[in-house]
Amino acid sequence: MEYAENLASGGVPPSKSPRRGRGRDWPLAVLERPGVHEFLGERGADRAAALSLLLCAAAGLPGAAERRLLWVQSLAASRRWGLPCGEGLDAIGLNPRSVLIVEPETERELLWVLEQALDCSGLLAVVGCLPGVERHYGFTASRRLSLRALRKGSRLFLARGARIREATSAQTRWQVEPAPSAPMELAWRGFELPGARSWRLNLLRAPGWTPASWNIEWSEHENRLRMAASSAEPSAVRAAG
C-alpha cells in the first residue's frame, strides 16, 4: 500500500522502521486525526505516564499555541490525582490559560460533558480521565463519542485503566508505561544526571497499523516528543480490543 493511501486510513507502512525524529514513521501522527484515542495505564505510575504523554502529544498538535484544550476529570479523581500544573504545561508549550478544566461529579456527567465538548471543533483536543472502575463507558458510549468526534472533526484523548479489554469504537488504543531515561552526557560530582522524560508506548489498535512498541522521549532542546535512541526497531505486541 502506498504511503498516502495508508495515511488516509490512519496507518503507516509496517515495513518501515521508525527513525529518531518525526518523519513519515512517527507513530503519534495518527493523533492528529479526528476521533477517540484511548490511553491505557494499569498502575498509578502508568496512569500518570499516560496523562503526561497525552499532554505532550497535545502540545505537538497543529494550532496548539492558539487553540484551547479542555480537560474533563471527576471531582473525586481531582482529589486523588490532582490537576495539570501550570508550570508543567508552560514547559511543554501549552499556555496554562488556554487549558479549560471541567470537574463533573459522576461518570455519567463526565461522558455527557465529553460528548457536548466534541461539538466544539475549535478546541485543540478534549482530554477525558475516566474513573478507575468504569460503569458506563463501553462500546455504546464509545460509539456515540466516536461518531460525534468524526462528524465534528474533533479529537478526544481518553485516559483509562489498562485491565479493561472489551471492544470499543475508539479509533486508536495505546498502552503507556514509564521508561528509564537515558543518562545525560554530563555528570555532577561523579553522578550521572537523569535524562529526558521517557515512555514505553505500545500501540494496541489503529486502522492500518501493525501493533508495535516504541520508546518515546521528550526533547527539552527541541521542545517536542521524539523517538528515543533505544527505539531502533519496533517490536510486535498483541493487539487488544
DABEL-V535733 format. One record per backbone hydrogen bond with DSSP energy under -0.5 kcal/mol. CO is the residue of the C=O (numbers start at 0). NH is the residue of the N-H. E is the energy in kcal/mol with one decimal. If there is no record, write none. Layout:
co=CO nh=NH e=E
co=CO nh=NH e=E
This chain:
co=1 nh=5 e=-2.5
co=2 nh=6 e=-3.0
co=3 nh=7 e=-1.7
co=4 nh=8 e=-1.0
co=5 nh=8 e=-0.5
co=5 nh=10 e=-3.2
co=6 nh=9 e=-1.7
co=12 nh=15 e=-1.7
co=18 nh=20 e=-1.3
co=20 nh=226 e=-0.6
co=22 nh=25 e=-1.6
co=24 nh=26 e=-0.5
co=25 nh=28 e=-1.5
co=26 nh=29 e=-1.2
co=27 nh=30 e=-1.6
co=28 nh=31 e=-1.7
co=29 nh=32 e=-1.5
co=34 nh=36 e=-0.5
co=34 nh=155 e=-2.6
co=35 nh=37 e=-0.5
co=35 nh=170 e=-1.7
co=35 nh=171 e=-1.5
co=36 nh=157 e=-2.9
co=37 nh=173 e=-2.7
co=38 nh=159 e=-2.8
co=39 nh=175 e=-2.5
co=40 nh=161 e=-0.5
co=42 nh=46 e=-2.6
co=43 nh=47 e=-2.2
co=44 nh=48 e=-2.1
co=45 nh=49 e=-2.7
co=46 nh=50 e=-2.4
co=47 nh=51 e=-2.3
co=48 nh=52 e=-2.5
co=49 nh=53 e=-2.5
co=50 nh=54 e=-1.7
co=51 nh=55 e=-2.0
co=52 nh=56 e=-2.7
co=53 nh=57 e=-2.2
co=54 nh=58 e=-2.0
co=55 nh=59 e=-0.8
co=56 nh=59 e=-0.7
co=57 nh=60 e=-1.5
co=60 nh=63 e=-1.7
co=62 nh=65 e=-1.1
co=62 nh=66 e=-2.5
co=67 nh=123 e=-3.3
co=67 nh=124 e=-0.7
co=68 nh=70 e=-0.5
co=68 nh=99 e=-3.0
co=69 nh=71 e=-0.5
co=69 nh=126 e=-3.4
co=70 nh=72 e=-0.5
co=70 nh=101 e=-2.8
co=71 nh=128 e=-2.4
co=73 nh=77 e=-2.2
co=74 nh=78 e=-2.1
co=75 nh=79 e=-1.6
co=76 nh=80 e=-3.7
co=76 nh=81 e=-0.6
co=77 nh=81 e=-1.6
co=84 nh=88 e=-2.6
co=85 nh=89 e=-2.4
co=86 nh=90 e=-1.8
co=87 nh=91 e=-1.0
co=88 nh=91 e=-0.7
co=88 nh=93 e=-2.7
co=89 nh=92 e=-1.1
co=92 nh=94 e=-0.5
co=93 nh=95 e=-0.5
co=94 nh=97 e=-2.2
co=95 nh=98 e=-1.3
co=97 nh=68 e=-2.3
co=97 nh=99 e=-0.7
co=99 nh=70 e=-3.7
co=101 nh=72 e=-2.4
co=103 nh=74 e=-1.9
co=105 nh=109 e=-2.1
co=106 nh=110 e=-2.5
co=107 nh=111 e=-2.0
co=108 nh=112 e=-2.5
co=109 nh=113 e=-2.3
co=110 nh=114 e=-2.2
co=111 nh=115 e=-2.4
co=112 nh=116 e=-2.6
co=113 nh=117 e=-1.7
co=115 nh=118 e=-1.3
co=116 nh=119 e=-2.0
co=118 nh=120 e=-1.4
co=119 nh=122 e=-1.8
co=124 nh=69 e=-2.1
co=125 nh=127 e=-0.5
co=125 nh=156 e=-3.1
co=126 nh=71 e=-3.2
co=127 nh=129 e=-0.7
co=127 nh=158 e=-3.0
co=128 nh=73 e=-0.6
co=131 nh=133 e=-0.7
co=135 nh=137 e=-0.6
co=137 nh=141 e=-2.7
co=138 nh=142 e=-2.4
co=139 nh=143 e=-2.0
co=140 nh=144 e=-2.1
co=141 nh=145 e=-2.8
co=142 nh=146 e=-2.7
co=143 nh=147 e=-2.0
co=144 nh=148 e=-2.5
co=145 nh=149 e=-2.6
co=146 nh=150 e=-2.3
co=147 nh=151 e=-2.0
co=148 nh=152 e=-1.3
co=148 nh=153 e=-2.3
co=153 nh=34 e=-2.4
co=154 nh=125 e=-2.3
co=155 nh=36 e=-3.2
co=155 nh=157 e=-0.6
co=156 nh=127 e=-2.7
co=156 nh=158 e=-0.6
co=157 nh=38 e=-3.3
co=158 nh=129 e=-2.1
co=159 nh=40 e=-2.1
co=160 nh=163 e=-1.0
co=170 nh=206 e=-0.7
co=171 nh=37 e=-2.6
co=172 nh=203 e=-2.4
co=172 nh=204 e=-1.7
co=173 nh=39 e=-3.2
co=174 nh=201 e=-3.0
co=176 nh=199 e=-3.5
co=185 nh=192 e=-1.1
co=186 nh=188 e=-0.5
co=187 nh=190 e=-2.0
co=190 nh=187 e=-2.7
co=192 nh=183 e=-2.2
co=196 nh=217 e=-2.3
co=197 nh=178 e=-1.7
co=198 nh=200 e=-0.7
co=198 nh=215 e=-2.6
co=199 nh=176 e=-1.9
co=199 nh=201 e=-0.6
co=200 nh=202 e=-0.6
co=200 nh=213 e=-2.4
co=201 nh=174 e=-2.6
co=201 nh=203 e=-0.7
co=202 nh=211 e=-0.6
co=204 nh=172 e=-2.3
co=205 nh=208 e=-2.1
co=208 nh=210 e=-0.5
co=211 nh=202 e=-3.0
co=212 nh=234 e=-0.8
co=213 nh=200 e=-3.1
co=213 nh=215 e=-0.5
co=214 nh=227 e=-2.8
co=215 nh=198 e=-2.9
co=216 nh=218 e=-0.6
co=216 nh=225 e=-2.3
co=217 nh=219 e=-0.8
co=218 nh=222 e=-1.8
co=218 nh=223 e=-1.1
co=223 nh=218 e=-3.1
co=225 nh=216 e=-2.8
co=227 nh=230 e=-2.1
co=229 nh=231 e=-0.9
co=234 nh=212 e=-0.7
